[in-house]
Amino acid sequence: MKNDNIYPYYIKYLEQRLVEGKISRGSYSLLRISQSAFEDFKFKFENDSEMRIASIRDKKIDDLFDDII
């Protein structure tokens, strides 16, 4: 699961949901290691173009800020 190219997008998605208060810290920890939750995300990511575009854009912005710091 961690070797999958989509996994970094999944982690960013979970982090965003945590910040928004949609999941708790405990849920975040469990979802990070849940194969079934990852597969659900992966299905949505691959089939929902809006979600894919937003996730890729958010990751690129985060990478730019990481390079600055």
Backbone bond lengths (Angstrom), bond angles and torsions (degrees), N, CA, C in turn:
res aa  C-N    CA-C-N  psi(-1)  N-CA   C-N-CA  omega(-1)  CA-C   N-CA-C  phi
1 M - - - 1.440 - - 1.530 110.42 -
2 K 1.327 117.17 -46.69 1.461 119.87 -178.60 1.518 112.54 -68.11
3 N 1.313 117.46 -20.51 1.464 121.62 179.44 1.523 112.21 -84.54
4 D 1.309 117.46 -7.94 1.458 122.12 179.93 1.530 109.54 -70.71
5 N 1.323 117.33 140.07 1.469 122.07 -179.50 1.523 112.80 -62.80
6 I 1.309 117.41 -24.06 1.462 121.86 -176.89 1.529 111.60 -84.68
7 Y 1.311 118.83 -16.47 1.464 122.07 -175.25 1.535 113.67 -54.50
8 P 1.339 120.64 -43.30 1.479 119.01 177.57 1.534 113.00 -59.55
9 Y 1.325 116.85 -34.49 1.464 120.74 177.20 1.530 110.24 -68.15
10 Y 1.321 116.08 -36.62 1.460 121.50 178.00 1.531 110.20 -63.52
11 I 1.317 117.06 -44.17 1.466 120.86 179.52 1.527 110.11 -64.00
12 K 1.315 118.66 -43.23 1.475 121.72 177.49 1.527 110.36 -61.48
13 Y 1.317 116.66 -40.14 1.458 121.53 178.03 1.529 110.48 -61.71
14 L 1.328 116.71 -45.60 1.463 120.65 178.79 1.525 111.40 -64.39
15 E 1.327 116.66 -42.17 1.464 120.40 179.20 1.527 110.75 -61.37
16 Q 1.318 117.01 -40.14 1.466 120.97 179.26 1.522 110.60 -65.34
17 R 1.318 116.84 -42.33 1.466 120.37 177.78 1.524 111.30 -64.02
18 L 1.322 117.04 -34.88 1.462 121.24 177.41 1.524 110.68 -66.55
19 V 1.318 116.93 -45.19 1.467 121.91 178.51 1.529 110.94 -61.94
20 E 1.320 116.64 -39.64 1.462 121.29 -179.67 1.526 112.86 -74.45
21 G 1.325 117.36 -8.25 1.451 121.42 179.72 1.520 114.08 80.48
22 K 1.328 116.75 15.91 1.462 120.55 -178.74 1.523 111.95 -82.48
23 I 1.328 117.40 -20.67 1.464 122.20 174.74 1.521 108.24 -134.79
24 S 1.319 115.65 157.23 1.463 120.69 178.35 1.525 110.21 -89.82
25 R 1.324 115.96 170.77 1.472 121.41 179.39 1.538 110.43 -61.69
26 G 1.337 116.00 -39.04 1.465 120.13 178.48 1.518 111.92 -66.17
27 S 1.326 116.21 -42.66 1.469 120.41 177.49 1.516 110.36 -61.81
28 Y 1.335 116.12 -41.51 1.468 120.95 178.58 1.531 110.16 -56.87
29 S 1.335 116.09 -46.97 1.464 120.12 -179.35 1.523 111.89 -61.84
30 L 1.314 116.26 -41.90 1.465 119.68 179.85 1.521 112.28 -71.34
31 L 1.321 117.01 -39.92 1.470 120.44 -179.41 1.519 112.17 -66.00
32 R 1.332 117.07 -30.56 1.469 119.82 179.15 1.520 111.95 -61.47
33 I 1.335 117.46 -28.40 1.467 120.59 -177.28 1.524 113.06 -109.41
34 S 1.328 117.67 2.83 1.461 121.64 -177.98 1.532 110.79 -82.76
35 Q 1.315 114.83 115.64 1.464 120.46 179.18 1.526 110.70 -65.32
36 S 1.325 117.11 -41.61 1.459 119.60 -177.29 1.534 111.39 -68.20
37 A 1.331 117.79 -39.32 1.468 120.39 177.60 1.528 110.23 -65.16
38 F 1.331 116.72 -39.05 1.459 120.55 177.61 1.525 110.49 -64.17
39 E 1.325 117.20 -42.62 1.464 120.42 179.63 1.529 110.90 -64.04
40 D 1.338 117.41 -38.16 1.470 120.71 175.73 1.525 110.72 -61.89
41 F 1.332 116.44 -45.85 1.462 120.80 178.40 1.526 110.39 -61.72
42 K 1.324 115.77 -45.23 1.460 120.71 -178.50 1.522 111.08 -59.68
43 F 1.331 117.52 -41.44 1.462 121.59 178.13 1.531 109.91 -61.91
44 K 1.336 116.60 -47.19 1.464 120.29 179.09 1.524 110.80 -63.35
45 F 1.326 116.99 -42.59 1.455 122.44 -178.89 1.522 110.90 -60.25
46 E 1.319 116.25 -43.58 1.462 120.73 -177.19 1.528 113.03 -76.15
47 N 1.336 117.77 -24.47 1.462 120.47 -174.59 1.522 114.60 -108.28
48 D 1.321 118.12 -11.68 1.468 121.47 -179.17 1.530 107.97 -113.65
49 S 1.326 115.89 102.43 1.469 119.83 -174.67 1.524 112.18 -63.40
50 E 1.327 118.28 -34.72 1.470 120.32 179.11 1.520 111.39 -64.75
51 M 1.327 116.58 -41.62 1.466 120.53 178.41 1.524 110.32 -64.79
52 R 1.313 116.76 -42.03 1.466 121.47 -179.09 1.523 110.58 -63.14
53 I 1.309 117.38 -46.34 1.468 121.76 -179.06 1.523 110.59 -62.80
54 A 1.337 116.85 -44.74 1.465 120.85 -179.80 1.524 110.80 -64.54
55 S 1.320 118.05 -41.10 1.463 121.54 -179.42 1.522 111.26 -66.28
56 I 1.317 117.08 -42.96 1.465 121.03 -179.88 1.526 110.05 -66.56
57 R 1.334 117.02 -41.86 1.464 121.04 178.44 1.526 110.64 -61.75
58 D 1.321 117.64 -46.09 1.461 121.19 -179.52 1.522 111.30 -62.32
59 K 1.332 117.40 -40.49 1.465 120.09 179.61 1.528 110.91 -66.48
60 K 1.326 117.87 -40.00 1.458 120.79 178.61 1.526 111.01 -63.81
61 I 1.314 117.36 -40.30 1.475 120.86 178.24 1.519 109.73 -64.55
62 D 1.315 118.18 -44.56 1.469 121.81 177.81 1.525 111.27 -61.07
63 D 1.317 116.76 -40.77 1.477 120.45 178.78 1.517 110.90 -63.94
64 L 1.321 118.15 -38.32 1.474 121.00 177.93 1.528 111.00 -63.04
65 F 1.326 116.48 -44.11 1.449 119.95 178.98 1.524 112.01 -66.82
66 D 1.323 117.03 -34.44 1.465 120.88 176.62 1.520 110.55 -63.75
67 D 1.328 117.41 -37.02 1.463 121.07 179.07 1.513 111.95 -69.33
68 I 1.332 117.40 -32.93 1.461 121.27 -179.63 1.516 111.41 -71.08
69 I 1.320 115.83 -40.81 1.468 121.13 -177.67 1.472 108.54 -77.62
